[in-house]
Amino acid sequence: MGAICWSPLAGGWLSGSFHTRRGAPDDTARSNRARRMPERFDVSTPANRAKLDAVAALAALADEAGTTLPQMAIAFVLTHPAVTSAIIGPRSIEQLSSIIGAATLTLDDGVLDRIDEIVAPGTTVNPADDDHLKPIGLRDKRTRRRPR
């Protein structure tokens, strides 16, 4: 059985639209998701400032590795042995063209280790992002067993 990764660009945070210097994209570029869930995208909150710091560190690592942040993010997901595919959701041909190279990008162990140092495996930087990511089986103990 394989796994499909949903949102390897972290809801747009790893798309290249967010930068420490600028913060979030202006309203014309912001997604409907950002308008509907400001707690996950409002860069004035400490948790989202921490996400900006992580994005900046990951962007610098991508530059050092000779790739783009979105390509590195998708390649990172595809590196996991259980992941068979990733849902990427580009909105334009330009976006697709800019990330398609991730399918053949191989990240070496040094890059993978540095990604893990920037955001440790299993970490949710902003707790507001965690509510929809935890399956009910993790939230409600009764759903982890079949009825007898």
C-alpha positions, -999 to 999 in steps of 0.1 A, spaced: 0 0 0 13 34 -9 6 69 4 -3 100 -14 10 132 1 -14 161 3 -1 197 2 37 191 -2 40 229 -5 24 234 29 -7 253 18 15 277 -2 41 284 24 68 265 4 56 279 -30 80 308 -29 52 333 -22 61 338 14 93 356 23 108 369 56 113 403 42 78 407 27 57 384 48 26 370 31 17 379 -5 -5 409 -9 -43 405 -10 -44 402 -48 -20 372 -47 -33 356 -16 -53 324 -20 -89 319 -9 -74 296 17 -55 324 33 -85 346 35 -107 318 49 -81 307 75 -61 338 86 -49 320 118 -28 298 95 -14 326 73 -14 358 94 23 366 96 18 389 126 13 358 149 44 343 166 36 308 152 34 321 116 66 342 121 83 309 131 70 294 98 85 324 79 118 317 96 116 280 86 107 290 50 137 314 49 161 287 61 146 261 37 148 286 8 185 292 16 191 255 17 173 251 -17 196 278 -31 227 260 -18 214 227 -33 209 243 -67 172 240 -68 141 260 -60 122 258 -27 90 243 -43 111 216 -61 130 208 -30 97 205 -10 81 181 -35 113 161 -39 116 158 -1 81 143 1 87 119 -29 119 107 -12 99 90 16 98 53 7 60 50 15 50 80 -7 39 69 -41 26 103 -53 21 139 -42 -9 162 -49 7 194 -62 -23 215 -75 -6 241 -97 -30 268 -108 -12 276 -141 11 261 -167 39 284 -153 35 269 -119 35 234 -133 66 241 -154 84 255 -123 78 224 -102 77 195 -126 115 189 -123 109 178 -87 98 144 -100 133 136 -110 152 156 -84 173 135 -60 181 151 -26 213 138 -10 215 127 26 231 160 36 202 181 23 177 157 38 194 159 72 195 197 70 157 198 62 152 177 93 173 201 114 152 231 102 119 214 109 122 182 128 101 153 116 66 153 131 67 189 140 38 213 134 53 248 136 18 264 140 -6 244 161 -35 260 141 -23 239 112 -26 206 131 -63 203 136 -71 191 101 -40 170 97 -47 147 126 -70 119 115 -99 112 137 -82 80 147 -56 100 164 -80 124 180 -106 100 192 -94 68 209 -128 50 202 -122 51 165 -90 32 166 -107 -2 171 -133 -20 151 -166 -25 170 -169 -60 185 
